[in-house]
Amino acid sequence: MPVNVIGRIYTRLLLPRFCVSSESTMPSNSVRVAAAQMTSINDLAANFATCSRLVKEAASAGAKLLCFPEAFSYVGAKDGDSVSIAEPLNGPLMNKYCSLARESSIWLSLGGFQEKGSDDEHLCNTHVVVDDTGEIRSSYRKIHLFDVDVPGGRVYKESRFTEAGKDVVAVDSPIGRLGLTVCYDLRFPEIYQLLRFQHGAQVLLVPSAFTKVTGEAHWEILLRARAIENQCYVIAAAQAGKHNEKRESYGDTLIIDPWGTVVGRLPDRLSTGIVVADIDLSLVDSVREKMPIAKQRKPIDFWKAASL
């Protein structure tokens, strides 16, 4: 792994200490980030306790931003359970997570929060970015809902209880301009192209709870493709392991640079912990300058004419 990109990778394997790589110095023009991996359950207090511990570890490691996976606060025992615990973004549960950010002076990417929907039967799967003072800076409601018959697995119908979002969202942060997405969005490259080429994203966030079957087949290759084709860093915090008898997530939290190189991952795909890496925005600029795809892309009108 290139020294100019990576500082330290910390892992927490349910032990009271970090495992630290031999690359112990951080490049002077980089910013440290962390991504969490966890196994959320249908217990709000237990999940909050896990998140609180990981926030403290990330802050101690010098991270400016910690990214949590989709459904970090709650995973129901059966479909639709999450609707019953959904809250508005100014509700007590989100306020607790905002307090975590403020107390540890760290930005948080809270991907996949159960935000109360427009009626009692629906929620929004909302990615919330909180700054180091505990203020919500931006929120994105998941656009692509997971309505899928997984080969060799079960049938999912997220749209039965989730309202789809409509807006593409990017926000400035201490680690660069963040493009916000959630999980199944990963299979739709158009949203990432909009984030990069129209909204100026430098870092793409993909908090997820990929199934074991789809994760084994597609997780890493899709993430690396999004990094390469958009010349962005990708931070993909993942749910991992068995949440209950019916649901299991693939795990494998990753941080990927704009050349498609994995620069951070937990050594145990299913462990609870954080991975820490250094983001160097000068690498983003260098990759984009040497391969100027933003200038070489064809407008949509070109393709309309070319397909006549």
Stockholm file with secondary structure:
# STOCKHOLM 1.0

chainA/1-308         MPVNVIGRIYTRLLLPRFCVSSESTMPSNSVRVAAAQMTSINDLAANFATCSRLVKEAASAGAKLLCFPEAFSYVGAKDGDSVSIAEPLNGPLMNKYCSLARESSIWLSLGGFQEKGSDDEHLCNTHVVVDDTGEIRSSYRKIHLFDVDVPGGRVYKESRFTEAGKDVVAVDSPIGRLGLTVCYDLRFPEIYQLLRFQHGAQVLLVPSAFTKVTGEAHWEILLRARAIENQCYVIAAAQAGKHNEKRESYGDTLIIDPWGTVVGRLPDRLSTGIVVADIDLSLVDSVREKMPIAKQRKPIDFWKAASL
#=GR chainA/1-308 SS CCTTTCCCCEECSSSSSCEECSCCCCCTTEEEEEEEEECCCSCHHHHHHHHHHHHHHHHHTTCSEEEECTTSSCCCSSTTHHHHHCBCTTSHHHHHHHHHHHHHTCEEEEEEEEEECSSTTCEEEEEEEECTTSCEEEEEECCSCCEEECTTSCEEEGGGTEECCCCCEEEEETTEEEEECCGGGGGCHHHHHHHHHTTCCSEEECCBCCBHHHHHHHHHHHHHHHHHHHTCEEEECEEEEESSSSCEEECCCEEECTTSCEEEECSSTTCCEEEEEEEEHHHHHHHHHHSCHHHHCCCHHHHHHHTC
#=GC SS_cons         CCTTTCCCCEECSSSSSCEECSCCCCCTTEEEEEEEEECCCSCHHHHHHHHHHHHHHHHHTTCSEEEECTTSSCCCSSTTHHHHHCBCTTSHHHHHHHHHHHHHTCEEEEEEEEEECSSTTCEEEEEEEECTTSCEEEEEECCSCCEEECTTSCEEEGGGTEECCCCCEEEEETTEEEEECCGGGGGCHHHHHHHHHTTCCSEEECCBCCBHHHHHHHHHHHHHHHHHHHTCEEEECEEEEESSSSCEEECCCEEECTTSCEEEECSSTTCCEEEEEEEEHHHHHHHHHHSCHHHHCCCHHHHHHHTC
//
